[in-house]
Amino acid sequence: MVGTDQDAVGIRLASVERRFWIDRDDALKLAQDWLAEFGEAEAEYGATGRRLQVLIAAVSIHRADPSQSAIDVQQILAWAQQHGEIALQSRCHDVLGSLFEMVGDPVAALEHAVAANDLLSESEAPLMRAAARKCLADALGSAGSLDEARRRYDDALRLVIDDPDTNIRYIILNNLAFTEHLAHNNDEALEAVERLVGLSQLSDREIGMSARDTIARVYMAAGRLDEAETMLLPALDSVFSDAHPDSSAAALVALSELYREQGRLGKAQTVIDRCRDLAHRNGLNRRTTEVAREQAEVHAANSDYRAAFEAFRDFHEKFEALGASENEARGRILEAMFQTAESRRESERYRELAERDPLTGLHNRRFVDEHLGSALMSLREGGLPLAIAMIDLDHFKRINDTLSHEVGDEVLRALGRILIDAAKAVPDAIAARLGGEEFLLILPATDADTAHANFEGLCRTIADFDWAPITHTLPVTASIGVALAPDDGSQSSDLLRAADVRLYVAKRDGRNRVVHSAIIARSVAESAERNLVTVGPLAAGPMEIVA
């Protein structure tokens, strides 16, 4: 049942992430609606919910202050690193790479793009692998590594060449053409736009305004001015320009340049006036700056050098202001991310103190409440089985009463060190002290046979430890109750209750032993009759154990 549920979650998540490359407004709504189903508790989100949050941030980067998106994704990345969610880490780096590419920080963009690809599994959907390759190609192109950029664009395109529904193929070819155009590689740029136009015709898909701008500029560089004009004319249509103001404004600047080169200065001025109005109405500072530059060029072409000088001065002022604004935006993002990281480090330090048992140095009950729940969330999402052992020292009261509480504390410290060593043998294992002489060991990705071997070995290690320097002639042993997920349940309360019952059986049957899942129903019934079985969550405490 767990696998079936996870299959459904995986299919739904893949569908929403795929929608991002078809209709971003629709993808945004789907992600927001799904997040609303999780409820208010962020801890319930798990990796799936955070993948949805990353998608929302990817859409929001282009529609709001990118610094907030940067903070959100940075926090999700920290969570993913803490919980070993590799695919989620890759998604975060992908979005951060695109963000820094957008704000003009090629070094940071490349670092994140490389990380996104390094972390990406080859088993991921081709669409997501293509998106990561495209991000890396964009960053490499901005960094001037054209050969490497071309190779990554080709890799990305091969992954989605037979994917007719999404728009990523068009974006890849557009970005490749634009990268070649900026490098003045006119033949290579022309080849890319011809592939883009051909793909659009083959798929009967309308070419977007941003791609029209790229295609037209490549055509202009190749002297194909009539084709460039045809490609740009839709930008004059208010239906296009109102829906896509930024890309339409960029296309109008290109159209004015084309008319100016042809000597059609009246048309160039009409277009530049239209573009200026569009840029002002939509607060497009970069396009307003480009309009000022083009206006100076139009005046100069008309031999109105005084007006050209004034327009160029206006352009220079706007260019300086734009540079300062973009530097400030970049600085805000970096500062926000730095402050977030600093705050996280500080909070993690205090959290570490709050989640440690001061006597043994082990994790405490609070840590278990959170992390066992997270581990079981991963299991419900298709993760590997998990085993826990509830460990209780035998006759611990006798040690305190016969020797001293100080000696008892030293016994607890020594047991803590034994459990730390046991945890080190299994990746991501957790050793915790629940209270008194009761401890918990959590072994992720552990099946029944492995759990049996590990916990039997732990019981022997405790019994065989040289306790004489601490307790003299008094022996120290422990009883252990084991539970497995999903066999004994996939909720923390179910798992802890099962381990608690088996710990009672271990005590009842003579101590210094491990009781695994093979427990007769009568033992559970007897425990229930004696009111020894807990029915609540861990916070309610374990059932009473006679030492």
C-alpha positions, -999 to +999 in steps of 0.1 A: +000+000+000+029+024+008+045+017-025+012+023-043+006+056-025+042+067-033+038+057-069+007+080-071+026+108-054+056+104-078+033+105-108+015+135-096+047+154-087+062+146-121+031+159-138+032+192-119+069+197-126+064+189-162+036+214-164+062+241-155+076+236-190+041+238-206+022+265-188+038+282-158+006+298-145-011+264-145+019+248-128+019+275-101-017+269-093-013+232-092+016+235-068-002+259-046-033+238-045-013+207-036+006+225-009-027+235+006-036+198+010-006+193+034-021+215+061-003+242+081+024+221+096+056+226+075+071+195+090+044+175+071+057+188+037+086+164+034+106+164+002+075+164-020+061+196-005+095+213-007+098+203-044+065+221-049+079+252-030+110+252-053+087+251-083+068+281-070+100+300-064+111+292-099+080+309-113+082+338-088+118+347-097+106+365-128+075+380-112+085+395-079+116+404-058+140+376-066+157+380-032+127+364-014+128+335-038+165+332-032+159+330+006+132+304+002+152+282-020+183+285+002+163+274+032+149+244+013+184+235+001+197+235+037+168+212+047+175+189+017+212+187+027+203+179+063+179+151+053+200+137+024+174+146-003+196+146-033+170+152-060+157+182-040+192+196-037+196+194-074+163+213-080+174+240-056+208+245-072+191+246-106+168+274-096+196+293-078+217+290-109+190+305-131+185+332-105+221+343-105+222+341-143+193+365-144+209+390-120+242+389-138+265+369-114+280+343-138+304+329-111+276+320-087+254+309-116+280+284-128+287+271-093+250+263-087+246+249-122+275+225-118+261+214-084+226+208-100+241+185-126+265+167-103+236+158-079+212+148-106+206+110-110+206+095-145+173+079-134+156+112-133+131+121-160+147+132-192+129+166-190+144+174-156+179+163-168+175+185-198+165+214-176+197+210-155+218+207-187+202+239-201+210+257-168+246+246-170+249+256-207+235+290-200+260+296-172+289+283-193+279+306-222+279+336-199+313+326-185+327+325-221+331+287-223+313+284-257+325+249-266+313+235-233+281+255-235+274+241-270+280+205-258+256+210-229+229+225-251+232+195-274+230+171-245+199+189-233+183+189-267+189+151-272+171+144-240+139+161-251+140+159-289+110+137-289+090+156-263+065+176-284+043+189-255+068+211-235+085+243-246+119+234-234+132+225-268+125+260-280+141+275-250+173+255-255+176+264-292+167+301-284+194+303-257+220+285-279+213+310-308+215+340-284+247+327-269+263+323-304+249+357-315+265+375-285+298+358-294+295+371-330+294+335-343+268+344-370+269+311-388+264+290-357+236+314-345+219+312-378+220+274-378+204+274-343+175+298-353+169+278-385+165+247-363+142+267-340+120+279-368+119+245-384+109+228-351+081+254-347+068+248-382+070+210-378+051+212-345+027+239-357+036+259-326+036+297-323+070+312-318+072+332-285+081+369-285+114+363-267+124+338-294+112+362-321+136+388-308+165+363-309+157+351-344+153+386-357+186+398-343+204+368-359+186+375-392+197+411-390+233+401-385+230+378-415+215+407-436+181+390-439+163+422-429+129+414-445+127+381-426+137+399-394+110+425-399+084+398-404+095+381-372+093+413-352+060+429-364+037+410-340+054+431-312+033+460-324+001+441-316-012+452-282-024+416-276+012+404-277+027+434-259+002+435-231+006+398-224+044+398-227+056+434-221+093+427-214+100+405-244+077+427-266+097+458-256+130+440-264+115+431-298+104+467-305+140+480-298+152+455-323+126+466-348+136+502-344+172+493-350+162+474-382+142+504-395+171+527-387+196+506-406+172+506-435+170+544-433+133+543-425+137+568-397+101+578-394+090+542-387+120+538-363+108+568-343+072+555-342+084+522-329+107+537-303+078+559-291+056+529-288+084+510-269+091+539-245+054+540-235+053+502-230+084+502-209+072+531-187+038+516-182+053+483-170+083+496-151+108+480-174+140+498-164+163+478-186+141+484-217+137+521-208+175+523-209+177+505-243+150+529-256+172+559-246+202+545-264+182+537-296+166+572-294+201+587-295+209+566-325+178+576-344+185+613-337+220+609-349+208+592-381+185+622-387+216+645-383+200+661-352+232+659-332+220+682-304+190+660-298+213+629-301+236+644-275+207+650-251+193+615-257+227+599-252+232+618-219+198+605-209+209+570-219+241+574-199+222+584-167+197+556-171+225+531-178+244+542-146+212+540-126+203+506-141+238+493-132+235+506-097+200+491-094+211+457-107+242+457-084+219+466-055+195+438-064+224+414-067+237+427-033+203+422-017+201+386-029+236+378-016+230+397+017+197+379+022+213+345+015+242+353+038+219+365+066+198+334+061+228+312+063+242+330+094+208+328+111+205+291+102+240+284+116+231+303+148+198+286+152+213+252+144+238+258+172+211+265+197+190+237+183+218+213+187+221+222+224+183+218+228+183+184+211+212+168+230+211+150+263+236+169+285+247+138+304+255+114+276+258+137+246+232+116+228+202+131+210+172+135+232+135+128+230+127+161+213+151+152+185+136+117+181+101+131+179+111+152+149+136+130+131+118+097+135+087+113+120+108+126+090+124+092+084+089+076+084+077+103+060+105+093+036+095+057+040+058+065+032+071+083+001+088+051-011+119+049+010+137+019+024+126+000+056+136+012+090+144-005+123+143+009+159+154-006+192+143+005+226+170-002+251+166-003+288+193-011+314+186-040+336+185-035+374+197+001+370+181+011+403+203-014+421+234+003+407+222+037+420+212+023+454+242+000+460+269+023+446+258+059+440+240+081+416+274+093+404+283+058+394+249+054+377+256+085+357+290+071+346+272+039+335+248+060+314+277+079+298+295+046+290+263+032+274+260+064+255+294+058+240+285+022+231+254+034+213+273+062+194+297+035+181+267+013+171+252+043+153+284+050+134+282+015+118+250+024+099+247+056+077+224+082+092+216+061+123+204+080+154+213+071+190+191+089+217+184+089+254+147+090+260+150+095+297+164+077+328+180+045+317+160+041+285+176+047+251+166+044+215+186+034+184+172+042+149+187+024+119+175+037+085+175+015+054+176-016+076+156-048+069+146-075+095+177-097+090+202-068+093+183-054+124+184-088+140+222-091+136+229-055+147+207-055+178+218-090+189+254-077+186+246-046+205+231-067+234+263-088+236+285-057+234+268-041+264+270-074+284+306-080+275+318-044+281+344-041+309+322-025+336+344-034+365+362-001+367+328+016+371+305-009+389+331-033+404+314-067+407+279-055+397+271-067+361+255-044+336+231-057+309+203-044+288+169-055+275+160-045+239+127-044+221+128-041+183+103-027+158+104-025+120+087-001+096+066-006+077+059-041+091+049-027+125+034+005+111+045+037+094+037+062+122+060+070+151+034+060+177+029+026+161+066+019+159+074+030+194+045+011+209+056-021+192+092-016+204+078-008+239+058-040+240+088-061+230+110-044+255+085-055+282+086-090+269+124-090+271+122-079+307+095-104+315+114-133+299+146-128+319+163-096+307+197-093+288+180-103+256+165-089+224+129-095+213+123-090+176+091-090+156+085-127+163+063-121+194+032-141+202+000-123+203-005-135+239+024-113+250+007-083+237-026-092+252-010-098+286+007-064+284-026-048+275-044-065+304-018-051+328-022-016+314+014-016+304+010-008+267+010+029+257-015+040+231-004+076+226+026+092+208+061+092+222+054+123+241+030+103+264+060+082+275+068+045+272+050+019+291+062+012+326+091-013+327+101-031+359+139-028+359 
